[in-house]
Amino acid sequence: MSSQRSTTTLWRPTGPVELELVRELDWRAWPPRLPEQPIFYPVLDEDYAIKIARDWNVVHDGCGFVTRFEVESEFLRRYPVQQAGGRTILELWVPAEELDEFNAHIVGEIQVVHEFR
């Protein structure tokens, strides 16, 4: 009998520096936040992630990437969905000090699904 864990798909727009750190973590975890980054923001809508990667990361970093990953749904219930603008601009706000625990609930690998230059 297999125990299937229900997962939720999340996206994260990212620049090349963060993406390289994810690669170094074998595509299984997000790197620790910098002191000036108290919150980790995965998003719930792929189009929103594309917009940030294309319109912000490309301008600031020269390229932008959209990643997709699965997290155990039960674990995510502790983070209320935050509406950061329009009705599809939805994020989770994960405090930096909880990122290790968040990473422990990622199921499978973090995948790059879009690249913008």
N, C-alpha and C positions, 0 to 999 in steps of 0.2 A: 504494500500500500504506500503510495507516494504522498508526501505532504506538500501540496502546492501552496506556495506563498503568493498572495495577491500583491502585485506591484503597481506602482504609478510611474508613468513616463514623465520625466522632467527634461528640460533643455537648459543649456547654459551657453550664452555667448561669451567668447573668450578671445584673448589676444595670444600672440605667439609665445610669450614668456610663460604664462600660466599653462598653456597647452604642453609646452616642453616639460614642465614639472609633473603634469598628469602622465605624460609618457614615461617619465622616470619612475613613477609609481605603478608601472605596468598597467595603466588604463583602469585601475581599480579604485582610485581615491583622488580627492581634491587636496591640493597642498594647503598647509596652514595659511591663514590670513596674515597679511602684514599688519603692523600696529595701527596704521591709519584705516584699516578695513575691519571694523568690528562685526560686520554682518556678511554672510555668504548668501547670495541671491540666486537660487535656481528659479527658472520660470516655468509656467504651466502651458505656454502656448508657443508652438514652433515659429509662427509668423512674427511674434514679438521678439523672439531670440534672433531671428534673421535680421530684423530691422536694426537691432542694437549692434550686431556683428558687422553689418554692412555700413551703417551710418555713423557709428561711433568708433568701433575698433579699427576699421580701415583708416579713418582720419587720424586717430591717435597712435596706432601701432603699425600702420602700413599694410596690415592684413587682419582679417577677422575670421573666426571659426564659430560654427554652431555645433555643440555636442549634444548628444542624447544619451540618457541613462535611466535605469530603472531603480527605484527605491521601494522597500517594503511599505505598502500602503498603511498598515497598522502603525508603524513607527511615525509616519508623516503626520498622523492626526494631531500630534503635539504642536504643529506649526500652523496657525490659522492662515488661510489664503489672504494675501494682501493685494488690494486693488491699487495699482500704482498710477493709474490714469484711466484710459478707456476700459470698456468691459472685458476686453481680451488681454489687457495688460495686467496679468496676474503673476505674483511672485510668492515664494516662501522666504521668510526671513529667518535664517539659521544663525544664532549667535556664534561668533568665532570659536568660543570655548567649547561648543558642542559639535564642532566639525568632525573630530575623530569618531565620535559616536555615530554621527550622520553617515560618515564613510563606511562604517561597519555594517550599515543596512543597505548599501548599494548591492544590487543583484546583477552579476555579470560585469561586463566591461563598459567603460565610457567610450562612446563612439563619436567620431567626427562625421557629421552628416552634411555640412555645407562649408565652403571656403570662399572667402571674398578677398580680392586684392585690388 
